[in-house]
Amino acid sequence: MSTAVPRWNPSSVATRREQMLLARLGNHRKLFAFLYQHRLELFDDAFQDELAAMYRDTGEGRLPVPPALLAMVLLLQAYHGVSDREAVELTVVDLRWQLVLSILGAETQAFGQSTLQAFRERMIAHGMDLRMLERTIELAKKTQGFDWKKLPKTLRLAVDSRPLEGAGRVEDTINLLGHAAFKLLRGAAALLELKAEQIAACAGAPVFLAPSIKTGLDIDWFDPEQKAEAIAELTRQIDALEAWIRRQAGAAADEAPLKELFDCIAQLRAQDLQPDPPGGGKPRIREGVAKERRVSIEDPQMRHGRKSKSKRFKGYKQHIANDLDTELILAVSVTPANRPEGEGAADLAKDLSRSPRNDKIDEVYIDRAYVSSELVRDASGAGAQVFC
C-alpha cells in the first residue's frame, strides 16, 4: 500500500517550558529563538511539498523521518559546526535543539546518522540545499530578524584549493583491468541470464573464477619475467572473454550497459599498456604515467594529484571562496586532482553570482594559480585589488 511522506507539524503555541527556554536564550545564540519562532513559515506546506517530491511514493520500506525536520537539523548542524554523529547526539542532550525540533523531553535520538547523511545527499542531488538557503535569506529579510546592515560594506574574498581524497578504490594496472573485466562479466551474466562462472568457463577465461585476479594468475610477483607473462596472460583471457560476450550478445554489445564496460577496458589498456618492442606483440605495463590516467573503476573522474613535490593524493581538488570578514564560505567547486587550480575558478564564479554581495568585491586574495582566471580578471576589471 502506498504511503505519503510524513509531514513535520510543530505546534504554533509555546508551552510553559518552551517559553522559559526562549526567555533564557535572549540575545545569546539568537538563531535558536529565530528558527523556533519562524519554523512554520520556513517549512510551510508549499516547501514541505517540495521536500516530499524528492521521494518516490512507492510504499516500499520504512517511512522516512519528516524531511522538514531533517532539513532543520542541517541548519542547526551548520550553525554549531558539528559532525553527523554529534548532530544525532545533540537531539537528545541539547535542550535548544529539542526546542527548535519540537521534541522537547525526548530521551532517544530522533533519527540515525546514516539517515542524516542520506538526506543531505538527496537534498544536494535535487538542488534543494540551495533552495533552503534561499528561503532562509528571504525569511531573514522579511522578518528583519537579522540586521544585514551590520555586514561589511565591501567584500574581501580569499580563494584557494585543497586536496579532496576520492572515495573510489585505487588499484594497480592488473587489478584495474581485472576489476573492469569482472564488471563486464557480471553485466553480461545479467543480460544473458547466465551465471558469471558459466561465461568465464565457456569463454576460456578461468582467471575470473578465482577469488582474486592475482590469485588466479598464480605466479611469483617478485619475478619480473613471470610478472610480464602475467600481463600477457591476463590480456589474452580478457580478449577471449570480450570475444565470447560479443558473439553471444550481438547488437546488445554496442548498447548500454555493455558498451560502457567495453569502453572502460579499452581506456585502461590504452593508458596502462604498450606492446613489447620490437613488435613482439606481448603487452607490457607502460613506462611513466598517462596524462589523464584513470585510477579507479568505481569513480572514473578520480585522478592523481600533487600537493607538493613530495606529497601526492588521489581524487579531486576542492576550491573555496571565503569571505575573510564574516568567515562564510560563499562558493565551492570541485575538479579532478590533476587539473590546474585556475579551472576551478569558473564554477566558483557561478556560485558567487548567486550572492547579493557579488558586486561589492573590493579585495581578492589568491595564489598564482588563479591569476589568469576569469573570476580574478573580472574582479580586477571592476576595481577590486588583487593580492597574490
Sequence and secondary structure as in RCSB ss.txt:
>XXXX:A:sequence
MSTAVPRWNPSSVATRREQMLLARLGNHRKLFAFLYQHRLELFDDAFQDELAAMYRDTGEGRLPVPPALLAMVLL
LQAYHGVSDREAVELTVVDLRWQLVLSILGAETQAFGQSTLQAFRERMIAHGMDLRMLERTIELAKKTQGFDWKK
LPKTLRLAVDSRPLEGAGRVEDTINLLGHAAFKLLRGAAALLELKAEQIAACAGAPVFLAPSIKTGLDIDWFDPE
QKAEAIAELTRQIDALEAWIRRQAGAAADEAPLKELFDCIAQLRAQDLQPDPPGGGKPRIREGVAKERRVSIEDP
QMRHGRKSKSKRFKGYKQHIANDLDTELILAVSVTPANRPEGEGAADLAKDLSRSPRNDKIDEVYIDRAYVSSEL
VRDASGAGAQVFC
>XXXX:A:secstr
           SS  HHHHHHHHHHTTTTHHHHHHHHHHHHHT HHHHHHHHTTS     SS    HHHHHHHHH
HHHHHT  HHHHHHHHHH HHHHHHHT TT  S SS HHHHHHHHHHHHHTTHHHHHHHHHHHHHHHHT S GGG
S SSEEEEEEEEEEE SS    HHHHHHHHHHHHHHHHHHHHT  HHHHHHHHT GGGGSSSHHHHH   TT HH
HHHHHHHHHHHHHHHHHHHHHHHHGGGGGSTTHHHHHHHHHHHHHHHEEE TTTT  EEE SS  TT    SS T
T EEEESSSS EEEEEEEEEEEETTT  EEEEEEEETTS GGGGHHHHHHHHTTSTTGGGEEEEE  GGGTTSHH
HHHHHHTT EEE 
